[in-house]
């Protein structure tokens, strides 16, 4: 029984480890040594000019909104509202929480912090779950580390590609939940990279 339990535990841990292994996170430019000893960092989120799947975000939102409104009057408008609100209510909090945990710094809207990380979303794959088949969400991010008082002074650029999002139990029929998990995983990886490069 002990050997069976150990095998099951190992299998579970292996599955849990898979999402982070799909990500590609790297310091693309600069040096993060100036962050050594910093206890906090200001986080700003930017979504301009991002792609959703193979479309611009504007085209994607219009397409989905029109599709939902044809099925049920007002459903598309409600979907569009939720799509935009999810940034502040789901994606950013998940990123901030895991970033803070793995970076060793308190992250968030902290105007007094010496440095700011500008987190720009470049690409989102919403994924899908229709019970018989599913696809994880993914996000690609570019993070510029700048001086808060002089944001034209960039000390480093981090890229985070293919950060996956999906529920461990595959109970992720909600698009927002899948994408939120992708931001959570990205925060973990970016935070870990900063911690390793700053020390």
N, C-alpha and C positions, 0 to 999 in steps of 0.2 A: 504493500500500500504506500509505503514511504517513497519508493522509487517511482510509482505512478504519479503521486502528488508532486514530486520534484520535476518530473517530466512535463506535467501540466503547467507548473509555475514557470519553467524555462520557456515553454511555448508561448505563454501569455506575455512574458517579458520580451521575447523576440518580436511578437506582433506589435507590442507597444513601442518598440524601438524603431520600427520601420518608417513611420511618418517623417521623423527628423532626418533619416538617412537619404531621403529623396531630395532634400534641399541642397542648394549650392550657395553658400555664404562666403564672401571674401572681402578683404580690404582691397579695394580696387585702386585707391590713390591715397597718398599722404601717410601720416604717422599719428597714432592715437596716444602716444606717450603723454601729451599734455593733460590727458584725462586722469592720469595717475593721482590718487589721493582725493579726487572729486567725490563728494558725497551725494550730489544730485545733478540732474541734467534736465534742461527744458526740452520737452517733446512737442513738435508741431507736425501736423498731418496735412498733406497736400494731395489732391485728387485730380488736378487739372490735366487734360489731354491724355487720360488713361484709356486703354483699350479694354473692352470686355469681349472675350472670345476673339473673333475676327473683325469686330466692329468697333467704332468709336462708342464711348459711353452714351453720348446723346442719341445715336442711332439705335443702340441696344435698348435704351429706356423707352424710346418711342415705339419700337417694335413690340416689346412686351406689354406696354401700356395699352396699345391698340388691340392686341390679341385678347387681353383680359377684359377690356371694355366691351368687345364684341360678344364675349360669352355672358357677361353680366354687367349691366350699366353701373359704373362707379367702381368696379373691382380694379380696373387698371389704375385709376387715380389713387386708390388706397395702396396699391402695390408700389407705385412711384414714390409716394410719401414714405413708405416703410423702407424702400431702397435707399433713400437719402438719409433718413433718420438712423439707420443701422450703423452708420459711420461713427456717430458720437455715442450711441447707446450700447453698441456691441463690439465693433471692430477695434476702436481705439482703447476702450477699457481692457479688452483681452490682451492686446499688444502691451499696454503699459504694465499690467499685472505681471506677465511673464518676463518682460524686459527687466523690471525692477528686481524680480527674484533672481535672475541669472546674471545680471550685470554687476550687482553689488552696489548700485546707485539707486536713489529714489528718482524715478522718472515721472514726468507729467507736465502739465502747464505750470512751470515754475519760472516766472519771469526774472527772478533774482539769481538764477543759476548762471555760472560763468560761461557755460557752453550750452549750445542748442543742437539737438538732432532733428533735422528736417526730414520727415519720413514721407517720401513721395511714392504713391502707388502708380506703377507703370502699367500693370496688366492684371486683370482678374479673369479667372476661369470659374464661373459659378458652379460648375459640376451639376450632377443630377442624381436623384434616387427615385426610381420608379418601381421599387420592390424587386422586380425580376432582374434588374441590372442597375448599376450605379457607377458614378465617376466622382472622385474627389474634387473639391474646389482647389484652386491654386491662386497664389498671388505672387507677383514680382514687385520688389521694392528697391528704391534707391534711397540711401540715407546719407545726407550731407551733415557732417559735424562741423559746426561753425562757432565763432565767438558770438555770444548773445549780443554784446554791445557793438559788434562790427560784423554783420552777417556776410559781408563780402570776403571775409577772411576764413577760408575753408581749410580746416586742418586734416580732414580725411573724408573719403567717400567709400561707403560700403554698399555692395550689391547683394541682394537676397533673391534668388530665383527659385521658382517652383516650390514655394512653401505650401505644403498640402493641408487640406482641411476636410475632416470627415469624422463622424462619431466612431468611437471604438466599437460600439455595438451596432454600428450601421443604422442607427435610428436618427438619421439626419435628412428627413424629407424637406426640412425648411432650408431654403437657399441661404438665408442670412446666418443660420447656425453653422453651415459648412464653411462659409467665408470667414466667419468669426474665428473658427478653429484654425484657419490658415494664418490669420493675423496672430493668434496666440503662439503658434509654432514659430512664426517669424520673429516675434518678440524674444522668444527663448533663444533662438540661434544668434540673433543680432546682439542680444545682451551678453551671451557667452563669448562671442568674438571680441566685443569691446573689453570685457574683463581680461581676456587672455592677452590682448594687444596693448592694453594700457599699463600692464604690470610687468 
